[in-house]
Amino acid sequence: MKVKEVRVSYQNRPHAANPIRDALQTLTGGGSVSVEIESDDGLVGRGGSSFGRIDGAPRTLAVLIEEILAPKVVGRDAEQIPAIIESLKVETEYHGTEGLATFGISAIDVALWDLLGKAHGVPTYQLWGAYRDRVPAYAMVGWSNWTIDQLRGQCAAAVEQGFHGVKMKVGAPTLEEDVERIEAVRKEVGPDIKLMVDANQALTLTEALRRGHVFQELGVGWFEEPLRADDFEGYAELTQRLRLPIAAGENLYSARQFREFFERRCCDIVQPDLRRAGGPTEIRAIGALAGAFGVPYASHGGGPAALSLLLCVPTAIFLETGLRSSADGFPRLENGYALAPQGAGFEWE
Ligand SMILES: [Mg+2]
């Protein structure tokens, strides 16, 4: 099966009237890029990428895929996915593979694995070999700019929808504000729902230690990205000094960075992002490393490809999604577990 054509398109999202915020960023809109890869026997695999902000990013990525990556994919044996991905890393090394180029490589990787699943007529996770057929799901429902009433309403809705846990943003100007919001959510969801907090890289090591000790006493499930993503030394110290589990990894690129993160014992829970970590091919390697180092694995973001990977990573613990917009939306949930995709490739229905 050869790759006949790579098609790329992009879309911008209109700016929201009241954009959501975390401690670092205002997510004004952004948009998405779609990739279709057609084989010489007429099958089509689909992948893509998304941006929460930066209006120019979707068009920039579409050009990068079309002019730099796609020419290296057309004509290749579509079953030799790791070889294709490796050649894209080599091609982009000159201007830096990390960053936007990796978003593009990941989108192509998702489309190729979708295509291969379709060629075999099975869900892609079955080609990889699964550890499980379902994984617990939690909802990220607590943005920084929401009032406490909004926060409580969204968290209550997540519990109502059957999620096993909720996550909210922290890193407010003062610790007291963080505590007030955490206590309000805990009161709303009750003692049995896992409550995680995410500081989106906003704190210093000293402040993360100070807040971490308080969050620990409040029964928080994990403390996510307290420090800048590249502060490996800070993460190692924090992980050693806090009993509260440290979760991180959504801003790391490639298995090599994750290998060092694991070797230096920088986190208690690792959270690769499908776009930045480098797509399913790279994440399968990262998942194997997480297994070898005994580090629990939770996805950053959800979607059928992220769920498919969780089914196959030995130490997977949690799928992250948002609130479901309708009862029949992705993922199919049963008792708070996201169920394995059923269609060929990454088709989930
Ligand atoms: Mg996060």
Residues whose N, C-alpha, C, O or C-beta is under 5 A from the ligand:
A	BS01	MG	D198 E224
